[in-house]
Amino acid sequence: MSRFIVGTGRCGSTLLSRMLAMSPEVLSLFEFFTGLDGAQRFDAAPIDGERFADLVTAEQPFVTAVVRREYEVEEIVYPFERGRYRRGDTLPWLLVTMIPRLTDEPDALFAELEQFARSRPTAAPADHYHALFDWLTGKIGRKCWIERSGSSVEYAADLYRLFPEARFVHLHRDGAEVALSMREHHAYRLPIALLYDAPVADGRRPSEMEAVDVNCTPSADDPISLILQARPSAEYYGRYWSDQIVRGYAGISRIAGERFMECSFEELVREPRRELAKIAGFFGIGDGAWIDEAARMVRGVPPLRAGTLDAAERARLEEACAPGRSLISGAL
């Protein structure tokens, strides 16, 4: 059985992945799919091992652009101080967070993964993914894998098409709180500003600037730097959250009911043992002492931030979140 946790960005799914990784059975795959080339990752056409390896060993340009400007991104756990790569280098996506969470020697495991991928015969991408995940699971010494990526709710239908036997947990969190978390997150601030043409640091919008190239040389006033310096109104991030939910539920509706489970982040942090036991049962994972250990990772319900906004900005944020909230409410 394939297992996925889907959600928007900043919904708390990183915490849930870390909790499930406490199970001695589970290989938790952090952020595998979301950083792969969106035009290729779910293509049905067979590809050979060379093309598959090129797909899974490439960089994620937005992350590279942010790191080169010396902004912190909490998901990046690659050990720059002792690894092959340095800040400013083109860091392969799988070395950003997934592989460093599996081993203390991420460069070595990445090299083995690339060799395995290149040795694969021509096959459909789904077969390549299954083989790669099974290889990693055996190498790390676990029994099953669970993949979790930020913003994956948007492509839940694609995952279901490639993995029709899979089970899916959708972790959702209040849209206003997600939006305010995204606004503080540099790797989200950049694509959301471009997507919604949000004002940048000098008051212009990306559409009013010269061609915005994520590969441009960093400087104090290059377009990417100006975007990252800005703090657009929270409504832009609320729109992004809501649009993700709307697109996601259009795909979720295709997933058979017994293969899909809703989970609230707020309930997860209020009752972690109860919610973890439910998720473990749904995924067919054995319970045990690991649930108590994982539950201790919760440090209480995070403080709410929407109430700190002025009335006008909060009203715009609430309006932006309304379509997504309505869909989640109807699904519960």
N, C-alpha and C positions, 0 to 999 in steps of 0.2 A: 504494500500500500504506500502510495506517495502522500506526503502531508505538507500542507502549506498554511502559514499564517498570513493573511492579507489585511491591509489597512491603508489609511492615508499616511502621509508623513507625520511625524511628531505625535503619533497616537498612543505611544507607550509600548509599541511592539518590540522595541529593543529590550526593554525590561522583561517582557514575556519570553523572548528568545533566551535570554540569559537564565531565567528561571527554569525553563524546560531543559536547558543544557545541563542542569544539575542531575538529571536522571542518568543513571549509568547506561541506559539503553540508547540515549538520543545523541545523534550528531546534529548540532544546531548550525545550520548554514545561514550566516548573516549576509544579507544584501547581495545575493548572487545575481539575480536577474535584473534588478533595477538599473544597474550601471552598464549593462550590455547594450550594444547598438540596437535601438528600438526598431530599425528597419529590417534587422536580420534575426533577432533572437527567437522569434516565433514563426519564422518562415517554415513552410512544410516541405520545401524542396530538399532532397538529399544533398549532403555536402561531404567532402572528404575530410580526413583528419587535419590536413593543413589549414583548411578554411575554418574548421571548428576551433582549432587552437588559436588562430588569429582572432576569432570572435571573443573567446574567453580570456585572452591575455592582453587585450587592448586597454587603453586608459579610458577614464570618464572625463571628457574635456572640461565640464563645469567644475569638477572637483580640482583638477589641475590648475585652472584659472584662479580659483579661490586660494589654494595653498601657495601659489607663486606670489600672491600679494600678502602673504604672511598672516592670513586670517586663520583662526583656529576652527576646526570642525571636529566636534566631539567623537564622531563615528570613526575618525581616522586613528587607528591604533597601531599602525605600522611603526616599528622601532627605528626611526630615522637615525638615532644616535649610534646605533651599532649595525644597522642593516646595509645592504648594497646601495640603496637609494638615499638621496638627500632631499631636503625640502627644496622645491624648485625643479626637481627632476620630473620626468613623465612617469608617474607611478601607475603600474597596471591596476585596473579596478579591483581584481580579486585580492590584491595586497593592501588595499585600503582598510578593510575591516574583516573580511571573511577568514582568510588564511591566518593572519596573526592571532585570531581567537582560537585556532585549532592547534597551534604549535608554538614553541619558543624559537623555532628555526624557520621562519616563514619563507625566506629566500630559497632554502633547500626544498621545502614542500612545493613551492611554486614551480621550481624547475622540474620536479617529478611530475607535477600535474600537467605542465606543458608537454613534456615528453609523452605522457599517457595520451593526451588529446591528439597529438600529431601522429601517433601510431594507430589511431582508430581507422577502420575501413570506411568507405563511403556508406552513409546511413542518413536517415531522417534526423533532424536536430533532437527530437524527443528521445530517440534511441541513444544519441550521444549523451544527452543530459542524464538519462537513467544510468548509463554505464559509468559516467564520471562520478555521480553521487554515490553509486554503489561501491566504486573503487575507493573513494574517500572514506566512506563508512567503515569498510573493512580495514583500511590502513590505520584509522584512528582507534579502531577496536570497539565500535558501537554496533548496535543491532538495526537501527533505523535512522532515517534523516528527516529533518523538518526544515524547510526553506522559508525564510521570512525576509521580505524586503519592504522598505518604506515606499509608499505610493503604489504598492502592488494591487490595491483594490481596483485600480484603473484597468489592469490587464488580467483580472481574474478569469474572464471568459477565455482568454488565450491559454492560460495555464490549464483550464479545464479541458480545452480542446487537445492539448498535448498530453495531459495526464488524466484521462477520463475516469480512472479508478481512484483518483485522489480524494482526500478529505480536506476541507477548508474550514479554518476558524477565522471569522472576520472580527478583528478587534477594533472597536470604535470608541472615540472619545469626543466630548463636547466640542463642537466646531469652533466656538469662540476661543477656547483655551488652546486648541491646536493652532489657530491662526496667530495668536500672540506668541506662541512658541516658535512658529515658523519665522516670524518677523525678526527674532533674535538669532536666527540660524543662517549663516552666510551662504551655505550651499543651496538653501531654498530661496533666499532673497534674490539671488541672481536670476534663476529661471522664471520666477514669478514676476519680477519687474519686466522681463522681456515679453512674457506671455500676455500680461495685462497693460503693458505700456505705462508703467507706474513712473512718477516723477523721480529723477535722479538727484544727486547732491547739488547740482548747479541750477535746478529748477526745470531743466528740459526733460523731455521724455525720450526713451530710446528711439522712437520713430522720428524724432527731430534731430538725431545725431547722425554722424557718418556711420557707415556700415559697422555694426557691432560685431567684432570678431573675438571669440573667447580665446583665441590663440595669440592675440596682440601682445606686444611687449609691455610689461607693467610699467606704469609711470604714475605720477600724482594725479594726472588729469585724463588718463585714458578712459574710454567709455566703461569698461568693466569696473575699474576702480571707483568711478563716480557712482555707478549703480550700487556697489557694495557699501559705499559710505552713506547712502540714503536710508531713511526710515519712513517709507510710505505709510499712508493710513492703513489701519488694521483691516479695513474692508477688502483690500486687494487679496489678503491672505485668507479671509473668510470666503471670498468668491472661489479661490483656488480649492479650498477644502470642500466646499459645497459641490463644485463642478466634479471633483474626484469622486465624491459619493454618488452623484447622479450617473456619471459614466460607469461607475463600479456596479451599481445595482442593476443597470441594464444588462450587464453580463452575468451577475450573480443569479438573476432570474432563470438562467439556463442550467444552473447546477442542481442536480437532484437533491431533494430535501434532506434525505438521510446522510448526504455527504457534506452538509453545510451546517455551521453552528455560529450563532452570534455571541459575542462576548463584550462586555462593557469594561473599559479601562477603570472607570470609577468603582465598579464592583470588584475588579481584580485587586485594587489597592486597599479596598475596605475589608474584603474577605478573601485574602490570597489563598488560604488552604482550601476553602470550599471551591473557588473558581479553578484552581489548578487541578483538583481532583476531577472536576467535570471535564476539563480539557484533556487530561490524561486518559480518562475513560473513552472519550470520543475518538481520540487518536489511537486507542489500543495500547497504551503505554502502562506498564505496571506502576502501581503506587508504592509508597514506602517512605523511608526516612528522608529521601531526597525532597519530598514535598515540604516537610517542615523546614528543612535547610533553605529551600528556595523561597519559602514564605518570609523568612527572616531578611531577605533582600529588600523588602518593602519598608520604607521609612515613613509610612503614613501617607495620607492624602495630600498631594502637592497643593500649595496655596493657590487660590483662584486669582486670576489677574484681570479678568474682564471688568470687574467692579472698579478698577483703578483708572479706567478711561473716562474722559469727559463725556457728558451726556450725548453730545452730537456724534462723536466718533463711535461710541458704543451702539447707538441706534443704527448707524450705517453698518456696523459689523453684524449686528443681530439680523438685519435685513438680508445681508449677503449670505448668512448661514442658513436662512430659513428653508430653502429647498432641500438641502442635505438633511437637516434635522427632521423634516417631515418624512423623508424616506426611511430614516432609521427608526423613528417612532412607529411607523406603519409595519416595520419588519419585526418588531418585538412582540 
